[in-house]
Amino acid sequence: MTYAKPLKNLLSYVLLAALAAFLMAPFVWMLLISLHPSKTPIPPLGEIVPRGTGGEFAPQWKNYLHVLNNPNLPVARFFFNSLFVTVAVVLGQLFVSSLAAYGFARTRFWGREVIFALFLGSMMFAGPVTQIPVYLTIRNLGWLDTYWALIVPGVSSAFSVFLLRQFFMQIPGELDEAARIDGAGDFLIYWRVILPLSRAALATAAAFTFFGVWTDFFGPLIYTNTTEMRTLEVGLSIFKNSYGGSNWPLQMTAAVIVMLPLLVIFLFTQRYFTKGITLGAIK
């Protein structure tokens, strides 16, 4: 009986480690393939670790430099476009969504609940449903093939507003009243009281937004025309076609470059996911 709890914990850790290894296996496989010499076929699992003629571990890190400095395709520009657009959308969406969430959570006005319900109803429509009107609007504004077309449509998010609104409602209203006694207005309360207490929810919303924008394919494909304005997701398909889909080490290298920022962001924000969602979902 004394060893029941330690044994249960050990079994849980073993199962979680096995699950983590299973989920990480495709990425490890892709990383190892990217370190093989260019133009080599996909090796069997027994030979997946790149080795030199003497049998030593010989990774081809130059594949990454070759992909980023490709003379025929501006992969480095694709990476910059993705990074610039994603950071801009994340910052813009956090500001706009947090303002809207503050209005729904901390201010009272006629029809607030009805408007919020209609706002949530917009989450039922998939992105492709609004793709055509958004495209026509961007075209009429003359924003096609510009950063405006890649950034502005992503600044608004019903999900981020919902997540932040639910979190803001958990913050005691007494803090607002104390701030108002000290002469603070709505914006000062929002900026100096609500936001500092909502780091978990903000980090969660930022992470989800980063993942969505970074991996977006159809938006950049439709809104941009020139190669210089493409993002990594679109550029990766161009990169694949430029090699005829046969140069697997370089294909995997490009895929690792696309996925690496997502893994880094997830590792830094994973501890906020559960906290941000559970605290924001309980009323």
N, C-alpha and C positions, 0 to 999 in steps of 0.2 A: 504493500500500500504506500510505503514511503517513496518508492521509486516510480509510482504511477505518473505523477506530474512531470518529472524530468524526462521520462521515457516518451510521454506524449509530446512534450516540447521538441525533443530530438526528432521524433517522427515528423512533426510539422515542418521543422527546418529542412529535413531531408526531402520531403515532398516539394517544398517551395524551391529548394535548390534544383531539383530535377525539372520542375516546371520552368524555372528561369533558364536553365541550360537548353531546354527544348525550344523555348521562344527565341533565344539568342542564336541558336544554331544557324538559321539562314543568314543572319548578318555576319557571323564569323566566317561562314562559307564564302560569302560575297567578298569579304575583306581579304581572305587568303587567295581567292582567284585573282583579285586586283593586283596582287604582288607577284604574279607570274609574268614571265617575259611576254612582251606584246606579240600578238598573232598566234599564240599557242592555243591548242584546243583545250576544252575543259577536261581536266585530269580526273581519274577515278578517285574515290574518297581516300584510298590508301596512299595516294600521291598528291594530296591536296596542299600539303605544306611545301612551299617553294624551296628547292634545294639547288645548290651549285653542282659543278661537275665532281667535286670532292665529297659530296654528300652533306655539306654544311648548309645551314639555314641562309638562304640568299634572296631576301625580298627585293623586288624591283620598285623601290620608292620613286624612281624617276618617272614611273607611269603617271603619277599625280602631277608632276611638273609638265609632262608632255600634254596631259589633258588640259590643264589650266593655261598653258602657253601654246595651245594649238594654233598654228598659223592660218588654218583654213576656217576655223570657227572660234569666235570670241567667247570661250567658256568663262573666262575671268569676268567679262562684262555681264554675262548671264548671272553669275554669282552676285555681282554688285547690284544688279537690278533686283534680284530676289531679296537680297538683304535690305536694300533701301526701301523697297515697297513694303516689305513685311514690317519693318520697324516703324515706318510711317503709319501704316494701318493700325498696328497695335497701339501706338500712342494716341492716335486720333480716336480710335474706337473706345479706349479706356476713358478718355476725357468726355466724349459725347455720351456714351452709355452710362457713365457714372452720374453725369448731370441729370439725364432722364430718370435714372433710378432714384436719385435723390428727390426729384419732383414727385414721383409716384409713391415713395416711402415716407417722406417727411413733411410734405405740404398737403393741405386739404383744399380741394377745389371741386366745383360741380362736375359730376360725371367722371370722376377719377377712376372708379372701379370699372365702369363701362369702357372707357378709353383703354385702360390697361388690358381688359379682356380682349378687345379688338386687336390690340398690339400683340398679345400672345397668339391670337389667331393667325397672324402673319407667319408664324413659325410652321404652320401646317403646309405652306406652299414651298415646294422645292425650288432651289436656285434656278434651274432651267426655265421655270415658268415665267420669271421676270427678266430672263436674259435678253429677249428681243426689245422690250420697252427700254431697258437700261442701255442697250446698244444704240437705239435710236436717239435717246437723250444725249448720250455722249457724242454721237455724230453731229447732232444739231448744235452742240456747244463747241464743236471743233476740237474736241479732246482726243480723238482717235490717234493712236501711236504716240501718246504722251504719258508721263507719269501720273497726270491727273486721272486718266482713264483707269489706271491700275490701283489708285489709292482711294479716290472718293467713294466709289460704290461699296467699298468694304468698311467704311467708317461707322456705319450704322449696323447694329446687331441686336435683334430681339432677344436672343439667348443671353447675351451679356447683360442687357438691361434687366431681364428676369432674374438672373443669378445675383447681380449686385443689389437689386431692389429687395430681394428676400433677405440678403445679408444685412442691409441697412436697417431693416425692420427689427433686427435683433438687438441693435444698439439702443440702450435706454434713452427715452425721450428727455429724462431729467438733464442729460448733458446739453441738449439743445436749449433748455430753459435757463440753465446756468450761464451758457454762452450769451444768450439774449440779454440777461440781466447785466452782463459786462459790456453790452453795447454791440455785440456781433450781429451781423445780418445773415441772410440765408447763405450767400456765397462764402462768407468767412466760416460759418459753421460747417458747410460742406468741405471746405479746403483744409481747415485746421482741426476739425473734430472728427468728422465722419471718415474721410479718406485715411488718416493715420491709423484708425482702428480697423480698417478693412483690407489690410495688406494680403491676407490669405485669399479673400475673394478676388481682389485685383490680380494677384498672381495667377489664380486659376483661370480667370477670364483671359488674361494675357497669353497664357500657355495655349489655350484652346484656339485663340485667334491666330497665334503664330503658326500652329500646325495647319490650320485651315488655309491661311494665305500662302504659306510656303509651298504647300502641295497643290495649290490651285492650278489647273491646267487649262480649262476652257476659257476662263476670263482673259488671261494674257494672250491666248491663241486668237480670240475674237477681236480684242481691243487693240492689238498691235499688228503692224504690217512689216516693219523692217526687222532685220536680224538683230540690230543693236538694241532694240527695245524688248527683246524676248527675255523671259525669266528662265530659271534653271529647268523647271519642269518641261517647258516647251523646248528649250535648248537640248535637253536630253534626248528627245525624240529625233531632233535634227542630227544630233551627234550619232545616234544609232544608225540612221539612214546613210550618213556620210561614210560609214565603215561597212555598210551592207549587212549589219547585224552579225558579223562573223568574228570580229576582234573582241573576244570575250573578256580578256584582262582589262582592256581599256573601257569596255562597256561597264564592267563591274567597278572600275575606278571612278567613272562618272557617277554611278549610282551611289557609291560611298560618299562622294562629295555632296550629293543632294541630301543624303540621310543624316550625315554627321551633325549638322546644326540642330536637327530635331532631337537627336539623342542627348546633345548637350543641354538643350532647354529643358527636356524632360527630367534629366538628372538633377537640375537645379531647382525645379519647381514641383517635383513629385510629392514632396511632403506637404504641399499646400492643397493638393487635389482633394483628398478626403476631408480635410478640415474645412476648406472653402465651400465644398458642395454640401456637406452635412449641416454645417452651421447655417448656410443660406437656405436650406430646405425645410428647416423646422420653424414653425411659427408658434 
